[in-house]
Amino acid sequence: MIKVQICRNNEKIAVQAKYYKGSVSNKAVQEVVASMKYYNCNKGIVVSTGKFTKGAKELAMANGIELWDKEKLLENLNNLNHFK
């Protein structure tokens, strides 16, 4: 588990990273929501190499948290490569 704060364009983002082969539960979403409040962030993202459970997706939607599974992570990394 990695917890990171990123500042970009006057946004403070809490990021929770999970290296999973299976499914990530809503616990990861709860952790990033708590981190947002603790570090006064205005955005939260959970990144995982696995998938997310239905409960994690529902909790993320209710709290405005972005979920990046393996496919979205690869898509975003590929987009970064286009800027080189």
Buried (B, 14 or more C-beta within 10 A) or exposed (E): EEBEEEEEEEEBBBBBBBEBEEBBBBBBBBBBBBBBEEEEBEBBBBBBBBBBBEEBBEBBEEEEBBBBBBEBBEEEEEEEEEEE
